[in-house]
Amino acid sequence: MTRARANLVSVGDTPYYHRIGRCVIRAFLCGVDEHTLRSYEHRGVWMSERLSLLSKTFAIDVCAYTLMSNHYHLVVRFAPERAQAWSKRDIIERWTRLFQGTTQVRRFCVLTY
C-alpha cells in the first residue's frame, strides 16, 4: 500500500536523503553494454542536465550523485524554507517548466502573465 510523503519524509529529523534508482534486468543506464556493444554514455549528460533542472525548479539541493551502468545514487537536501517564500505564481511557473498543466492552469498563466 502506498503512503503519503508526509509520512515517509521528515525534514525536521533530517533534510538529507539518499535515493537509488535501478534499471530492469539487462537494461543499461550508462556505459557500454558488453553484450550488444551499444554505448549509452550520452545518458550521463541527460541525467546531469535533468538533475540540474529539477534542483532549480524544486526546493532541493543535489549534494552528490553517481551514475552506474544499471543504477544511480542521489543524495538530496530538501529546503522547505525556500519553497515557503514562493508565491502562487512562482509555484505555477516552476511546475509548468516540467509539465504542460491543465486547461485551467494554462488560462491562468495567459491571464496573469
N, C-alpha and C positions, 0 to 999 in steps of 0.2 A: 504494500500500500504506500502511496506517495505521502510525503509530509511537506508542510509549508516551510519555506526557507527560514521563516522566523523561528521555527522550532529546531532547525538544524544549525543555523549560524548565530553565534553570539559575539557580536563585535565588541561588546563590553568585556568579555573574557579574553578574547584575542582578535585583533584585526587582521592577523596573517593567516592565510590558508594555503595549503599545498594541494593542488589538483593534478590528477593524472587522466589522460585520455588515451585510449588504445584503439588500434585498428582491428578489424576482423582478421581471422586466420589467413595467412599468406597475402595479406594486403600490405602495401608499403606506404608509409607516410613520407619518408625522406630517405635519400640514399639510392643505391643501385641494387636492384633485385638480381641476385646471383643466378637465379633460375632462368629468367627471361632476358637478363642483361639490359632491362629498361632503367633509365635514370629518372628519379623523382626528386632530384636536387632542387628544382625550381619551387617545390612546395615549401622549402625553408623560407624563401622570400615572401611567399603568400602569408605564411604563419606570422612572420615578423611584422609585416605591414598590418595584418588584421589585429594583432595584439596592440600595436600602436594606436590604431583607430579606436579599439574598444576602450583602452585606457584614457584616451582623450574624450570619449563620449560619455562614459560612466564614471562614477566616483570610485575608481580603483587605481592603484599603482601596481605595475608589474615589477616585482622585485627581482625575479630571476625566472628564466625558462631554459629548457633544453629540448631539442628535437632529436628523437632517435628514429631508427628505421621503422618501427611499428607503433610507437607511442611518444607522448610528450609529458614533461613535468612542468608545472607552472606554479610559482609562488606569487600570490597577490596580497595586497593590503587594501582592505576596504577603508574608505574615507567618507563616512556618512556626514561629517561636519561640512564637507564641501558641497554635498548634494542638498543639504538643508538651506543653503544660500541661493539655490536656483529658483527662479520664478517659473510660473506655469509655461510661459513662452520658451524659457531656456530648456525645460524638460521636453517640450514638443520638438524644438529644433534638434535636440540631441537624439531623440527617438527616431525622427524622420531621416537622420543620417543613415540609419541602418534599415528602416522599414518604410514602406510606402504609406501606411496608415489608412484608416478607414475614410470613407467619403466625408464624414463629419470633420475629421482631422484635417483633411485637405482643404475643405471650405474654410475652416477656422484659420488655417495658415494664409490663405488667399485674402481673407478679410482683415487680418491683423497685421500683415507684413506690408 
